[in-house]
Amino acid sequence: MNQPFAHTILLSDLDGTLIPRGGCVSEGNRAAVERFVAGGGRFGVATGRTPEAAGGYVSGLPIGAPSVFFNGAMLYDWAEKRVLAERPLPGGDAWPRFAERCLAKFPEACIEVYTATDCNIVSNPENDDPRLPHEYYRYRHVALEEVSDIAQTPWLKFFVRDTPEHLRQLEREAAEAGIPELAHGFYSEVEYYEFVAQGTSKGAMLEAIRTLPEYQGWRIIALGDERNDVEMLRNADIGICAGGARAEVRAAADVVGCPVEDDLVAWVLDHVLADEAVARH
């Protein structure tokens, strides 16, 4: 049986890469993923979302590779519904203190604390991110005190949605609070700023996949479109960005593909992997 994609993982970001923002997996991309898997490859996702949140978008896709969630704080076996690795935020009580500071300094922000099982919104419900009702996961509004026992329930990700101006101020507040010593802060979109543990990223978890016995010697092709995908694109054997990606993401990629609306996964199979197959023969 012809297996042109044997020993190859295709690891894809979701929003802006596999799916248009606010959209769903196209029939073209769905068919391309199925063709890739039928050809011996394994498909996985790499996202800032939780497994539950991603589930509604990727339902029915043949996900067989370890997948990355919480922007690198969790590596997850989708088929077995099993956590392979977690990287919680270090620093103990520093995080509830910083969250309290953010609530006071940014009264219009949506502030979310992610644990392994929950999205906990600790800010005023009036500030909720408009995306929340359209997502495929449960979230709950709680007082900060309910999630402050980090020793009992570790935080995997701390998230703030606010205006770009306020987020620039948030970066300064974080520096004053000593947060950069504990965490990697980054923009996942212009109004989204997130914190995960130092050394945690989609790219770091890509390297963790390489250490798994089952995937020794496998090639990893990564797809992304945003700044939180840069390290993953650089660490991949082939990093491919969507055509609409910003300049720094394009610079990190080996290949600039088509826009997400034009079925990027199908484009990769037809223009990158097909060319390789021709070259081998």
C-alpha positions as CSV (number, residue, x, y, z in Angstrom):
1,M,0.0,0.0,0.0
2,N,1.4,3.4,-0.9
3,Q,2.2,5.4,2.2
4,P,3.7,8.8,1.0
5,F,3.3,10.4,4.4
6,A,4.7,7.6,6.6
7,H,6.6,8.8,9.6
8,T,5.3,12.4,9.2
9,I,3.3,14.4,11.7
10,L,1.2,17.4,10.5
11,L,0.7,19.7,13.4
12,S,-1.7,22.6,12.8
13,D,-2.8,25.7,14.7
14,L,-6.5,26.3,14.6
15,D,-7.7,29.9,14.2
16,G,-6.4,31.5,11.1
17,T,-4.6,28.3,9.9
18,L,-6.9,25.2,9.9
19,I,-10.1,27.3,10.2
20,P,-10.9,30.9,9.3
21,R,-11.5,33.0,12.4
22,G,-15.1,32.5,13.5
23,G,-15.5,29.7,10.9
24,C,-15.1,25.9,10.8
25,V,-13.0,23.3,9.1
26,S,-13.7,23.4,5.4
27,E,-14.6,20.4,3.4
28,G,-11.4,20.9,1.4
29,N,-9.2,20.8,4.6
30,R,-11.2,17.9,6.1
31,A,-10.7,15.9,2.9
32,A,-7.0,16.8,2.9
33,V,-6.5,15.7,6.5
34,E,-8.2,12.4,5.7
35,R,-5.9,12.0,2.6
36,F,-2.8,12.7,4.7
37,V,-3.8,10.1,7.3
38,A,-4.7,7.5,4.7
39,G,-1.2,8.1,3.3
40,G,0.4,7.0,6.6
41,G,0.7,10.4,8.3
42,R,-0.6,11.4,11.7
43,F,-2.4,14.7,12.2
44,G,-2.5,16.8,15.4
45,V,-3.5,20.3,16.5
46,A,-1.6,23.0,18.4
47,T,-3.8,25.6,20.0
48,G,-4.2,28.0,22.9
49,R,-7.6,26.4,23.5
50,T,-8.4,23.6,26.0
51,P,-9.1,20.1,24.6
52,E,-12.8,20.6,25.2
53,A,-12.8,23.9,23.4
54,A,-11.0,22.5,20.4
55,G,-13.3,19.5,20.2
56,G,-16.2,21.3,18.6
57,Y,-13.9,22.6,15.8
58,V,-12.1,19.3,15.0
59,S,-15.0,16.9,15.6
60,G,-14.7,14.0,13.2
61,L,-11.1,14.7,12.2
62,P,-8.7,11.7,12.4
63,I,-6.4,13.1,15.1
64,G,-3.7,10.5,15.8
65,A,-0.7,12.6,16.8
66,P,0.0,14.1,20.2
67,S,-1.7,17.5,20.3
68,V,-0.7,20.8,22.0
69,F,-3.2,22.8,24.1
70,F,-3.1,25.9,26.3
71,N,-0.4,27.3,24.0
72,G,2.1,24.6,25.1
73,A,1.1,24.0,28.7
74,M,-0.4,20.6,27.9
75,L,0.5,17.7,25.6
76,Y,-2.5,15.5,25.1
77,D,-3.3,12.1,23.5
78,W,-6.5,12.8,21.7
79,A,-7.4,9.2,20.9
80,E,-6.9,8.0,24.5
81,K,-8.1,11.3,26.1
82,R,-5.0,11.2,28.2
83,V,-2.7,14.0,29.4
84,L,0.9,13.3,28.3
85,A,2.6,16.3,29.9
86,E,1.6,19.5,31.8
87,R,3.6,22.6,32.5
88,P,1.7,24.7,35.1
89,L,2.6,28.2,36.0
90,P,5.2,28.3,38.8
91,G,5.3,30.9,41.5
92,G,2.5,29.9,43.8
93,D,0.7,32.8,45.4
94,A,2.4,35.3,43.0
95,W,-0.4,34.5,40.5
96,P,-3.4,35.3,42.7
97,R,-1.7,38.5,43.8
98,F,-1.0,39.5,40.2
99,A,-4.5,38.6,39.2
100,E,-5.8,40.8,42.0
101,R,-3.6,43.6,40.8
102,C,-4.9,43.2,37.2
103,L,-8.5,43.3,38.4
104,A,-7.8,46.6,40.1
105,K,-5.8,48.2,37.3
106,F,-7.9,47.0,34.4
107,P,-11.5,47.2,35.4
108,E,-12.7,46.7,31.8
109,A,-10.6,43.6,31.1
110,C,-11.8,40.0,30.7
111,I,-9.5,38.0,32.9
112,E,-9.5,34.2,32.7
113,V,-7.7,31.6,34.7
114,Y,-7.2,28.2,33.0
115,T,-6.8,25.0,35.0
116,A,-6.6,21.5,33.5
117,T,-10.4,21.2,33.6
118,D,-11.9,24.7,33.7
119,C,-11.9,28.2,32.2
120,N,-12.5,30.4,35.2
121,I,-13.5,34.0,34.5
122,V,-12.6,36.1,37.6
123,S,-13.5,39.5,36.1
124,N,-16.9,41.3,35.8
125,P,-19.2,39.2,33.5
126,E,-20.0,42.5,31.7
127,N,-16.4,42.3,30.3
128,D,-16.7,38.8,28.9
129,D,-14.9,38.2,25.6
130,P,-17.6,38.2,22.9
131,R,-16.2,34.9,21.5
132,L,-17.2,33.0,24.6
133,P,-20.8,32.1,23.8
134,H,-19.6,30.8,20.4
135,E,-16.9,28.5,21.8
136,Y,-17.3,24.8,22.4
137,Y,-16.5,24.6,26.1
138,R,-17.9,25.4,29.5
139,Y,-16.7,28.4,31.4
140,R,-17.7,29.7,34.7
141,H,-17.6,33.0,36.6
142,V,-16.0,32.7,39.9
143,A,-14.5,34.9,42.6
144,L,-10.7,35.0,42.4
145,E,-10.6,33.4,45.9
146,E,-12.2,30.2,44.6
147,V,-9.1,29.5,42.4
148,S,-6.4,31.0,44.6
149,D,-5.2,27.7,46.0
150,I,-2.7,27.0,43.3
151,A,-1.1,24.1,45.2
152,Q,-4.4,22.2,45.0
153,T,-5.4,23.4,41.5
154,P,-2.5,24.6,39.4
155,W,-3.0,27.3,36.9
156,L,-1.9,26.4,33.3
157,K,-2.6,29.7,31.7
158,F,-3.5,33.3,32.7
159,F,-5.3,35.3,30.0
160,V,-6.3,38.9,29.7
161,R,-8.4,40.5,26.9
162,D,-8.3,44.3,26.8
163,T,-7.4,47.1,24.4
164,P,-3.9,47.1,22.9
165,E,-3.1,50.2,25.0
166,H,-4.1,48.6,28.2
167,L,-2.3,45.4,27.3
168,R,0.9,47.4,26.9
169,Q,0.3,48.7,30.4
170,L,-0.3,45.1,31.5
171,E,3.2,44.2,30.3
172,R,4.7,47.0,32.5
173,E,2.6,45.9,35.5
174,A,3.8,42.3,35.0
175,A,7.4,43.4,34.9
176,E,7.0,45.4,38.1
177,A,5.5,42.3,39.7
178,G,8.4,40.0,38.7
179,I,6.2,37.9,36.4
180,P,8.7,37.6,33.6
181,E,10.9,35.6,36.0
182,L,8.1,33.1,36.2
183,A,6.3,33.1,32.9
184,H,6.4,33.7,29.2
185,G,4.0,36.5,28.2
186,F,2.9,36.9,24.6
187,Y,0.1,38.2,22.3
188,S,-2.0,35.5,20.7
189,E,-4.1,38.3,19.1
190,V,-3.9,42.0,19.3
191,E,-6.4,42.1,22.2
192,Y,-5.3,38.9,23.8
193,Y,-2.3,38.6,26.2
194,E,-1.4,35.3,27.8
195,F,1.0,33.9,30.3
196,V,2.3,30.4,30.4
197,A,5.3,29.0,32.3
198,Q,8.8,30.0,31.2
199,G,10.0,27.7,28.5
200,T,6.4,26.8,27.6
201,S,5.3,27.2,24.0
202,K,3.9,25.3,21.1
203,G,7.4,25.0,19.9
204,A,8.7,23.5,23.1
205,M,5.9,20.9,23.1
206,L,6.8,20.1,19.5
207,E,10.2,19.1,20.7
208,A,8.6,17.1,23.5
209,I,6.8,15.1,20.8
210,R,10.1,14.2,19.3
211,T,11.2,12.6,22.6
212,L,8.3,10.2,22.7
213,P,9.5,6.6,21.8
214,E,6.8,6.1,19.2
215,Y,7.9,9.2,17.3
216,Q,11.6,8.8,17.2
217,G,12.8,9.8,13.8
218,W,9.5,11.2,12.6
219,R,9.4,14.4,10.6
220,I,7.1,17.2,11.9
221,I,5.5,19.7,9.6
222,A,3.9,22.6,11.5
223,L,1.3,25.1,10.3
224,G,0.6,28.5,11.9
225,D,-0.3,32.1,11.4
226,E,0.3,34.1,14.6
227,R,3.2,35.2,16.9
228,N,2.5,32.3,19.3
229,D,3.3,29.9,16.4
230,V,6.7,31.4,15.6
231,E,8.8,29.0,17.7
232,M,6.8,26.0,16.5
233,L,7.4,27.0,12.9
234,R,11.1,27.4,13.6
235,N,11.4,24.1,15.4
236,A,9.5,22.1,12.8
237,D,11.3,20.2,10.0
238,I,9.1,22.3,7.7
239,G,7.3,25.4,9.1
240,I,4.5,26.7,6.9
241,C,2.5,29.8,7.6
242,A,-0.8,30.9,6.2
243,G,-0.7,33.5,3.5
244,G,-2.2,36.2,5.7
245,A,0.3,35.9,8.5
246,R,2.2,39.0,9.8
247,A,5.8,39.7,8.7
248,E,7.5,38.1,11.7
249,V,5.6,34.9,11.3
250,R,6.3,34.7,7.6
251,A,10.0,35.3,8.4
252,A,10.0,32.3,10.8
253,A,8.4,29.9,8.2
254,D,10.2,27.9,5.6
255,V,7.2,28.2,3.3
256,V,4.4,30.8,3.0
257,G,1.3,29.1,1.9
258,C,-2.1,30.2,0.7
259,P,-4.6,32.2,2.9
260,V,-6.6,30.1,5.4
261,E,-9.8,30.7,3.3
262,D,-8.2,28.8,0.4
263,D,-7.8,25.5,2.3
264,L,-4.2,25.6,3.6
265,V,-3.9,21.9,4.5
266,A,-5.0,20.9,1.0
267,W,-2.5,23.5,-0.4
268,V,0.3,21.9,1.6
269,L,-0.4,18.4,0.4
270,D,-0.7,19.6,-3.2
271,H,2.2,22.1,-3.3
272,V,4.7,21.1,-0.7
273,L,4.4,17.4,-0.1
274,A,3.4,16.5,-3.6
275,D,6.6,18.3,-4.9
276,E,8.6,16.2,-2.4
277,A,7.1,13.0,-3.7
278,V,7.9,14.0,-7.3
279,A,11.5,14.9,-6.2
280,R,11.9,11.5,-4.6
281,H,11.0,9.8,-7.8
